[in-house]
Amino acid sequence: MIILGLILLVLGFLLKISILWTIGIIVLVIGLVLLLLGSAGRAVGGRRHYW
């Protein structure tokens, strides 16, 4: 999700499409939160690790 968020951010910036920029930020934040929860040892979506 983090990579997808970064790709959407870059595409939104280069193509000047604001909705891609917004979706990219949202996906990136969700990916970072899931990464933090997974690395803290909490089960995310029924899995021990998020990757």
Phi and psi restraints in degrees (range 20) as a CNS / XPLOR table:
assign (resid 1 and name C) (resid 2 and name N)
       (resid 2 and name CA) (resid 2 and name C) 1.0 -66.2 20.0 2
assign (resid 2 and name N) (resid 2 and name CA)
       (resid 2 and name C) (resid 3 and name N) 1.0 -43.3 20.0 2
assign (resid 2 and name C) (resid 3 and name N)
       (resid 3 and name CA) (resid 3 and name C) 1.0 -66.2 20.0 2
assign (resid 3 and name N) (resid 3 and name CA)
       (resid 3 and name C) (resid 4 and name N) 1.0 -41.0 20.0 2
assign (resid 3 and name C) (resid 4 and name N)
       (resid 4 and name CA) (resid 4 and name C) 1.0 -62.0 20.0 2
assign (resid 4 and name N) (resid 4 and name CA)
       (resid 4 and name C) (resid 5 and name N) 1.0 -41.7 20.0 2
assign (resid 4 and name C) (resid 5 and name N)
       (resid 5 and name CA) (resid 5 and name C) 1.0 -62.2 20.0 2
assign (resid 5 and name N) (resid 5 and name CA)
       (resid 5 and name C) (resid 6 and name N) 1.0 -41.2 20.0 2
assign (resid 5 and name C) (resid 6 and name N)
       (resid 6 and name CA) (resid 6 and name C) 1.0 -66.1 20.0 2
assign (resid 6 and name N) (resid 6 and name CA)
       (resid 6 and name C) (resid 7 and name N) 1.0 -39.8 20.0 2
assign (resid 6 and name C) (resid 7 and name N)
       (resid 7 and name CA) (resid 7 and name C) 1.0 -62.8 20.0 2
assign (resid 7 and name N) (resid 7 and name CA)
       (resid 7 and name C) (resid 8 and name N) 1.0 -44.4 20.0 2
assign (resid 7 and name C) (resid 8 and name N)
       (resid 8 and name CA) (resid 8 and name C) 1.0 -64.7 20.0 2
assign (resid 8 and name N) (resid 8 and name CA)
       (resid 8 and name C) (resid 9 and name N) 1.0 -37.5 20.0 2
assign (resid 8 and name C) (resid 9 and name N)
       (resid 9 and name CA) (resid 9 and name C) 1.0 -62.4 20.0 2
assign (resid 9 and name N) (resid 9 and name CA)
       (resid 9 and name C) (resid 10 and name N) 1.0 -45.0 20.0 2
assign (resid 9 and name C) (resid 10 and name N)
       (resid 10 and name CA) (resid 10 and name C) 1.0 -66.3 20.0 2
assign (resid 10 and name N) (resid 10 and name CA)
       (resid 10 and name C) (resid 11 and name N) 1.0 -44.6 20.0 2
assign (resid 10 and name C) (resid 11 and name N)
       (resid 11 and name CA) (resid 11 and name C) 1.0 -63.6 20.0 2
assign (resid 11 and name N) (resid 11 and name CA)
       (resid 11 and name C) (resid 12 and name N) 1.0 -41.9 20.0 2
assign (resid 11 and name C) (resid 12 and name N)
       (resid 12 and name CA) (resid 12 and name C) 1.0 -63.3 20.0 2
assign (resid 12 and name N) (resid 12 and name CA)
       (resid 12 and name C) (resid 13 and name N) 1.0 -36.7 20.0 2
assign (resid 12 and name C) (resid 13 and name N)
       (resid 13 and name CA) (resid 13 and name C) 1.0 -71.1 20.0 2
assign (resid 13 and name N) (resid 13 and name CA)
       (resid 13 and name C) (resid 14 and name N) 1.0 -45.4 20.0 2
assign (resid 13 and name C) (resid 14 and name N)
       (resid 14 and name CA) (resid 14 and name C) 1.0 -71.7 20.0 2
assign (resid 14 and name N) (resid 14 and name CA)
       (resid 14 and name C) (resid 15 and name N) 1.0 -37.8 20.0 2
assign (resid 14 and name C) (resid 15 and name N)
       (resid 15 and name CA) (resid 15 and name C) 1.0 -91.2 20.0 2
assign (resid 15 and name N) (resid 15 and name CA)
       (resid 15 and name C) (resid 16 and name N) 1.0 -2.1 20.0 2
assign (resid 15 and name C) (resid 16 and name N)
       (resid 16 and name CA) (resid 16 and name C) 1.0 58.5 20.0 2
assign (resid 16 and name N) (resid 16 and name CA)
       (resid 16 and name C) (resid 17 and name N) 1.0 41.1 20.0 2
assign (resid 16 and name C) (resid 17 and name N)
       (resid 17 and name CA) (resid 17 and name C) 1.0 -109.4 20.0 2
assign (resid 17 and name N) (resid 17 and name CA)
       (resid 17 and name C) (resid 18 and name N) 1.0 110.3 20.0 2
assign (resid 17 and name C) (resid 18 and name N)
       (resid 18 and name CA) (resid 18 and name C) 1.0 -69.9 20.0 2
assign (resid 18 and name N) (resid 18 and name CA)
       (resid 18 and name C) (resid 19 and name N) 1.0 -29.1 20.0 2
assign (resid 18 and name C) (resid 19 and name N)
       (resid 19 and name CA) (resid 19 and name C) 1.0 -68.5 20.0 2
assign (resid 19 and name N) (resid 19 and name CA)
       (resid 19 and name C) (resid 20 and name N) 1.0 -35.0 20.0 2
assign (resid 19 and name C) (resid 20 and name N)
       (resid 20 and name CA) (resid 20 and name C) 1.0 -66.4 20.0 2
assign (resid 20 and name N) (resid 20 and name CA)
       (resid 20 and name C) (resid 21 and name N) 1.0 -38.8 20.0 2
assign (resid 20 and name C) (resid 21 and name N)
       (resid 21 and name CA) (resid 21 and name C) 1.0 -61.0 20.0 2
assign (resid 21 and name N) (resid 21 and name CA)
       (resid 21 and name C) (resid 22 and name N) 1.0 -46.5 20.0 2
assign (resid 21 and name C) (resid 22 and name N)
       (resid 22 and name CA) (resid 22 and name C) 1.0 -65.6 20.0 2
assign (resid 22 and name N) (resid 22 and name CA)
       (resid 22 and name C) (resid 23 and name N) 1.0 -46.5 20.0 2
assign (resid 22 and name C) (resid 23 and name N)
       (resid 23 and name CA) (resid 23 and name C) 1.0 -63.9 20.0 2
assign (resid 23 and name N) (resid 23 and name CA)
       (resid 23 and name C) (resid 24 and name N) 1.0 -37.1 20.0 2
assign (resid 23 and name C) (resid 24 and name N)
       (resid 24 and name CA) (resid 24 and name C) 1.0 -62.2 20.0 2
assign (resid 24 and name N) (resid 24 and name CA)
       (resid 24 and name C) (resid 25 and name N) 1.0 -41.9 20.0 2
assign (resid 24 and name C) (resid 25 and name N)
       (resid 25 and name CA) (resid 25 and name C) 1.0 -64.2 20.0 2
assign (resid 25 and name N) (resid 25 and name CA)
       (resid 25 and name C) (resid 26 and name N) 1.0 -43.6 20.0 2
assign (resid 25 and name C) (resid 26 and name N)
       (resid 26 and name CA) (resid 26 and name C) 1.0 -63.9 20.0 2
assign (resid 26 and name N) (resid 26 and name CA)
       (resid 26 and name C) (resid 27 and name N) 1.0 -46.5 20.0 2
assign (resid 26 and name C) (resid 27 and name N)
       (resid 27 and name CA) (resid 27 and name C) 1.0 -65.3 20.0 2
assign (resid 27 and name N) (resid 27 and name CA)
       (resid 27 and name C) (resid 28 and name N) 1.0 -39.1 20.0 2
assign (resid 27 and name C) (resid 28 and name N)
       (resid 28 and name CA) (resid 28 and name C) 1.0 -63.5 20.0 2
assign (resid 28 and name N) (resid 28 and name CA)
       (resid 28 and name C) (resid 29 and name N) 1.0 -43.8 20.0 2
assign (resid 28 and name C) (resid 29 and name N)
       (resid 29 and name CA) (resid 29 and name C) 1.0 -64.6 20.0 2
assign (resid 29 and name N) (resid 29 and name CA)
       (resid 29 and name C) (resid 30 and name N) 1.0 -43.3 20.0 2
assign (resid 29 and name C) (resid 30 and name N)
       (resid 30 and name CA) (resid 30 and name C) 1.0 -62.4 20.0 2
assign (resid 30 and name N) (resid 30 and name CA)
       (resid 30 and name C) (resid 31 and name N) 1.0 -42.2 20.0 2
assign (resid 30 and name C) (resid 31 and name N)
       (resid 31 and name CA) (resid 31 and name C) 1.0 -62.4 20.0 2
assign (resid 31 and name N) (resid 31 and name CA)
       (resid 31 and name C) (resid 32 and name N) 1.0 -41.0 20.0 2
assign (resid 31 and name C) (resid 32 and name N)
       (resid 32 and name CA) (resid 32 and name C) 1.0 -67.6 20.0 2
assign (resid 32 and name N) (resid 32 and name CA)
       (resid 32 and name C) (resid 33 and name N) 1.0 -38.8 20.0 2
assign (resid 32 and name C) (resid 33 and name N)
       (resid 33 and name CA) (resid 33 and name C) 1.0 -64.7 20.0 2
assign (resid 33 and name N) (resid 33 and name CA)
       (resid 33 and name C) (resid 34 and name N) 1.0 -43.6 20.0 2
assign (resid 33 and name C) (resid 34 and name N)
       (resid 34 and name CA) (resid 34 and name C) 1.0 -64.6 20.0 2
assign (resid 34 and name N) (resid 34 and name CA)
       (resid 34 and name C) (resid 35 and name N) 1.0 -37.3 20.0 2
assign (resid 34 and name C) (resid 35 and name N)
       (resid 35 and name CA) (resid 35 and name C) 1.0 -64.5 20.0 2
assign (resid 35 and name N) (resid 35 and name CA)
       (resid 35 and name C) (resid 36 and name N) 1.0 -42.5 20.0 2
assign (resid 35 and name C) (resid 36 and name N)
       (resid 36 and name CA) (resid 36 and name C) 1.0 -65.6 20.0 2
assign (resid 36 and name N) (resid 36 and name CA)
       (resid 36 and name C) (resid 37 and name N) 1.0 -42.3 20.0 2
assign (resid 36 and name C) (resid 37 and name N)
       (resid 37 and name CA) (resid 37 and name C) 1.0 -65.0 20.0 2
assign (resid 37 and name N) (resid 37 and name CA)
       (resid 37 and name C) (resid 38 and name N) 1.0 -41.6 20.0 2
assign (resid 37 and name C) (resid 38 and name N)
       (resid 38 and name CA) (resid 38 and name C) 1.0 -67.0 20.0 2
assign (resid 38 and name N) (resid 38 and name CA)
       (resid 38 and name C) (resid 39 and name N) 1.0 -37.7 20.0 2
assign (resid 38 and name C) (resid 39 and name N)
       (resid 39 and name CA) (resid 39 and name C) 1.0 -76.6 20.0 2
assign (resid 39 and name N) (resid 39 and name CA)
       (resid 39 and name C) (resid 40 and name N) 1.0 -18.1 20.0 2
assign (resid 39 and name C) (resid 40 and name N)
       (resid 40 and name CA) (resid 40 and name C) 1.0 -82.9 20.0 2
assign (resid 40 and name N) (resid 40 and name CA)
       (resid 40 and name C) (resid 41 and name N) 1.0 -3.2 20.0 2
assign (resid 40 and name C) (resid 41 and name N)
       (resid 41 and name CA) (resid 41 and name C) 1.0 94.9 20.0 2
assign (resid 41 and name N) (resid 41 and name CA)
       (resid 41 and name C) (resid 42 and name N) 1.0 1.9 20.0 2
assign (resid 41 and name C) (resid 42 and name N)
       (resid 42 and name CA) (resid 42 and name C) 1.0 -82.3 20.0 2
assign (resid 42 and name N) (resid 42 and name CA)
       (resid 42 and name C) (resid 43 and name N) 1.0 145.9 20.0 2
assign (resid 42 and name C) (resid 43 and name N)
       (resid 43 and name CA) (resid 43 and name C) 1.0 -75.8 20.0 2
assign (resid 43 and name N) (resid 43 and name CA)
       (resid 43 and name C) (resid 44 and name N) 1.0 128.1 20.0 2
assign (resid 43 and name C) (resid 44 and name N)
       (resid 44 and name CA) (resid 44 and name C) 1.0 -113.7 20.0 2
assign (resid 44 and name N) (resid 44 and name CA)
       (resid 44 and name C) (resid 45 and name N) 1.0 114.9 20.0 2
assign (resid 44 and name C) (resid 45 and name N)
       (resid 45 and name CA) (resid 45 and name C) 1.0 63.3 20.0 2
assign (resid 45 and name N) (resid 45 and name CA)
       (resid 45 and name C) (resid 46 and name N) 1.0 32.1 20.0 2
assign (resid 45 and name C) (resid 46 and name N)
       (resid 46 and name CA) (resid 46 and name C) 1.0 85.7 20.0 2
assign (resid 46 and name N) (resid 46 and name CA)
       (resid 46 and name C) (resid 47 and name N) 1.0 -0.7 20.0 2
assign (resid 46 and name C) (resid 47 and name N)
       (resid 47 and name CA) (resid 47 and name C) 1.0 -111.9 20.0 2
assign (resid 47 and name N) (resid 47 and name CA)
       (resid 47 and name C) (resid 48 and name N) 1.0 148.9 20.0 2
assign (resid 47 and name C) (resid 48 and name N)
       (resid 48 and name CA) (resid 48 and name C) 1.0 -73.0 20.0 2
assign (resid 48 and name N) (resid 48 and name CA)
       (resid 48 and name C) (resid 49 and name N) 1.0 -32.7 20.0 2
assign (resid 48 and name C) (resid 49 and name N)
       (resid 49 and name CA) (resid 49 and name C) 1.0 -126.0 20.0 2
assign (resid 49 and name N) (resid 49 and name CA)
       (resid 49 and name C) (resid 50 and name N) 1.0 147.9 20.0 2
assign (resid 49 and name C) (resid 50 and name N)
       (resid 50 and name CA) (resid 50 and name C) 1.0 -110.4 20.0 2
assign (resid 50 and name N) (resid 50 and name CA)
       (resid 50 and name C) (resid 51 and name N) 1.0 85.7 20.0 2
